[in-house]
């Protein structure tokens, strides 16, 4: 099976089933490719395919990071160790060809296929396995809908309209040559799925090891689903709905902002009380990553000069020796054990850093942005209060609300950049504000991009950004060559001629 269609990237769900306990939940990896009729007999098989979805999410981590950061202004590039990192540098300069590796989406459709498989076949297993009751099944379905919705949310923000596949890929005869669906329709459908299945979601998962809450923080709880729904609503401009989902998390009693002195524990050891959902790694389970190589050994990614300037208050506990190391501009979040710029992780023992998708500070700032967009003086005041919760926790002075919406958005954006630096958010934050209200604030997007653009290139970058389609990546040439219904993003059409 070597074809390069999107559905070829969607793995046939075939696994070696050894799923017996929670502590190896994320250690189940698909090893074989077999027809679906050979499986779907037991509860353990359903759990194994769902676990494979989380494994695939972990495998896609660097791509998700770069989709959110390559065109943002938080990081800069020193060099590259693989084709994906080289491609990201081309994306940063808007020198994007149709064979750019960052425009590959196959590993994301793998996650979608695992989710689609669980959604389609799990109900049949209830009738075949007496130990698999409807309540357990519904809980697993909720996780599958979360993984599918999260995957499509990344795809939509990166490419715009994409093929909307909701059936699992089974064999070479599956008719998955399909046109792209409208991005907003995909997101609204995802919201509908999440909302319909939310009641069955777990509030928390029993921990196999209470010192390492990899299950509750690494699986889709009710709070992770609310976070994703809030994020999607914010993207779509559904501000009241975003606030409602944020408030459910804030008032849940399950997560809380950790104190200033412990802020760094979000990153080491991770899975903090503030965390909602993280891509999990565990050295004990042979689940390691290359973060120490990227951020320390080869220094592929460094903090940008613009981001350094944002940490202008020396009292900001998130700045020097916390988010970055002043002496060499390395991104300390991923290589330190303490916020001291000296106590580094060891490559042989600490190479299993988690990658945070959602934590509570992000939720407060989502709510603040929604209040700003609602636009009344009272809403601006509430937004400032939420922003100040994050600022005061970080040891810096409060801001005062102003009556200028664009200025409020700029303050909000800068606070997100300080708090969520190098967490895969930068470009998506800038773009979300740029597309808002028929691109009312597109100049703010342009200004943010130019912060990390050399003076000699600013005119050409500004010119390219005039076309809103340039804000998205193209469909990779491999996809359009095998799928005649997939019409190229208009900005990139001329590149193929």
Secondary structure, DSSP 8 states (H G I E B T S, - for coil): ----SHHHHS-----------GGGGGG--------GGG---SHHHHHHHHHHHHHHHHHTHHHHHHHHHTTSSSEEES--SSHHHHHHHHHHTT---TT-GGG--HHHHHHHHHHHHHHHHHHHHHTT-TT--HHHHHHHHHHHHHHHHHHHHHHHHHHSSEE---S---STT------EE-HHHHHHHHHHHHHHHGGGS-S----S-TTS-TTTTTS--HHHHHHHHHHHHHHHT-HHHHHHHHHHHHTSSS-----GGGGGGGTTT---TTEEEEE--BGGGTB--SHHIIIIIS--EEE-HHHHHHT--TT-TTTBTTTB-TTT-B-GGGTBSSTTSS-B--TTTS----EEEEEHHHHHHHHHHHHHHH--HHHHHHHHHHHHHHHHHTT-------S-HHHHHHHHHHHHHHHSTTSS-HHHHHHHHHHHHHHTTHHHHHHHHHTTS-GGGHHHHHHHHTSGGGGS----HHHHHH-TT----GGGGGGG-
